[in-house]
């Protein structure tokens, strides 16, 4: 389990018990990189396009996409080669919707294991 906070420079950022940001306003690319190091994942351009996509989804809809919606969203926006479970699992091992939401600074998707 992750600690209750991460430190980036002189910033102390509080996390919830699952390691997601307690305050969504604390997110930055630097914060995403720090969270990714804990997993560990090295963020690439492929990761960033998904993270920005779901941040935009959250901004418009007020929720984090569950896996089925994430796959459809990625397929619609980035094409069928990326809009599939296997591609997302390679980028975000374990539970792609949950891991991607965490790194994007968003709440855990509802009903996401």
MOMOSUL-V55996 format. One record per residue. N is the residue number from 1. RES is the residue in three letters. SS is DSSP state (alpha for helix, beta for strand, coil for the rest). PSI is psi as a letter, one per 40 degrees, with the letter a starting at -180 (NA if undefined). Layout:
((N:RES:SS:PSI) (N:RES:SS:PSI))
This chain:
((1:UNK:coil:i) (2:UNK:coil:i) (3:UNK:coil:i) (4:UNK:coil:e) (5:UNK:beta:i) (6:UNK:beta:i) (7:UNK:beta:h) (8:UNK:beta:h) (9:UNK:coil:b) (10:UNK:coil:e) (11:UNK:beta:h) (12:UNK:beta:h) (13:UNK:beta:h) (14:UNK:beta:h) (15:UNK:beta:i) (16:UNK:coil:a) (17:UNK:coil:e) (18:UNK:coil:e) (19:UNK:coil:e) (20:UNK:coil:i) (21:UNK:beta:h) (22:UNK:coil:d) (23:UNK:coil:h) (24:UNK:alpha:d) (25:UNK:alpha:e) (26:UNK:alpha:e) (27:UNK:coil:i) (28:UNK:coil:i) (29:UNK:alpha:d) (30:UNK:alpha:d) (31:UNK:alpha:d) (32:UNK:alpha:d) (33:UNK:alpha:d) (34:UNK:alpha:d) (35:UNK:alpha:d) (36:UNK:alpha:d) (37:UNK:alpha:d) (38:UNK:alpha:d) (39:UNK:alpha:d) (40:UNK:coil:h) (41:UNK:coil:h) (42:UNK:coil:h) (43:UNK:coil:h) (44:UNK:coil:i) (45:UNK:alpha:d) (46:UNK:alpha:d) (47:UNK:alpha:d) (48:UNK:alpha:d) (49:UNK:alpha:d) (50:UNK:alpha:d) (51:UNK:alpha:d) (52:UNK:alpha:d) (53:UNK:alpha:d) (54:UNK:alpha:d) (55:UNK:alpha:d) (56:UNK:alpha:d) (57:UNK:alpha:d) (58:UNK:alpha:d) (59:UNK:alpha:d) (60:UNK:alpha:d) (61:UNK:alpha:e) (62:UNK:coil:e) (63:UNK:coil:i) (64:UNK:coil:h) (65:UNK:coil:h) (66:UNK:coil:i) (67:UNK:alpha:d) (68:UNK:alpha:d) (69:UNK:alpha:d) (70:UNK:alpha:d) (71:UNK:alpha:d) (72:UNK:alpha:d) (73:UNK:alpha:d) (74:UNK:alpha:d) (75:UNK:alpha:d) (76:UNK:alpha:d) (77:UNK:alpha:d) (78:UNK:alpha:e) (79:UNK:coil:i) (80:UNK:coil:d) (81:UNK:coil:d) (82:UNK:coil:d) (83:UNK:coil:g) (84:UNK:coil:i) (85:UNK:alpha:d) (86:UNK:alpha:d) (87:UNK:alpha:d) (88:UNK:alpha:d) (89:UNK:alpha:d) (90:UNK:alpha:d) (91:UNK:alpha:d) (92:UNK:coil:g) (93:UNK:coil:i) (94:UNK:coil:c) (95:UNK:coil:g) (96:UNK:alpha:d) (97:UNK:alpha:d) (98:UNK:alpha:d) (99:UNK:alpha:d) (100:UNK:alpha:d) (101:UNK:alpha:d) (102:UNK:alpha:d) (103:UNK:alpha:d) (104:UNK:coil:e) (105:UNK:coil:f) (106:UNK:coil:i) (107:UNK:coil:i) (108:UNK:coil:h) (109:UNK:coil:i) (110:UNK:coil:h) (111:UNK:coil:f) (112:UNK:coil:h) (113:UNK:coil:NA))
